[in-house]
Amino acid sequence: MAGSVAREIETLLGHAFVPTRLEVINDSARHHGHAGDDGSGESHFTVVIESVAFAGKNRLERQRMVNRALGDIPGQRVHALAIRAFAPGEAG
């Protein structure tokens, strides 16, 4: 079952981008005891998202779009967020 931060990420990205694919992967267990591990079990995530909103945008623009949609989650409530954002039809 997804934790509260993972569910919030899914909700925010779902509303912002109406994705055709969305995976929010909790990587926190792999970073247990490392820098940024706050003990919450929700400190490190990977997001894989596919949306028409990313068509014609470069990787940096896509990452900025996702970070904006997530507000204070990246960098404040979550230590690390890896973003893999694609437009439909791109290899992902």
Residue pairs with C-beta under 8 A, 6 or more apart in sequence:
2 10
2 24
2 26
3 26
3 41
3 42
4 42
5 40
5 42
5 45
5 73
5 77
5 78
6 24
6 26
6 42
6 45
8 73
9 24
9 45
9 47
9 70
9 73
10 22
10 24
12 69
12 70
12 71
12 73
13 19
13 22
13 24
13 47
13 49
13 66
13 69
13 70
14 22
16 53
16 65
16 69
17 49
17 51
17 53
17 54
17 65
17 69
18 51
18 53
19 49
19 50
19 51
20 50
20 51
20 52
20 88
21 48
21 49
21 50
21 86
21 92
22 47
22 48
22 49
22 50
23 46
23 47
23 48
23 49
24 45
24 46
24 47
25 45
25 46
25 47
25 48
26 41
26 42
26 44
26 45
27 44
27 45
27 46
27 80
27 82
28 37
28 40
28 41
28 42
28 43
28 44
28 45
29 41
30 44
31 37
31 43
31 44
31 79
31 80
35 79
36 43
36 44
36 79
36 80
37 43
37 44
37 79
38 79
42 78
43 78
43 79
43 80
44 78
44 79
44 80
44 81
45 78
45 80
45 81
45 82
46 81
46 82
46 83
46 84
47 66
47 81
47 82
47 83
47 84
47 85
48 84
48 86
48 92
49 66
49 83
49 84
49 85
49 86
50 85
50 86
50 87
50 88
50 90
50 92
51 85
51 87
51 88
52 87
52 88
53 65
54 62
54 65
54 85
54 86
54 87
55 87
55 88
56 87
57 65
57 87
59 85
62 83
62 85
63 83
63 85
65 85
66 83
66 85
67 74
67 81
67 83
70 81
73 81
74 81
75 81
84 92
86 92
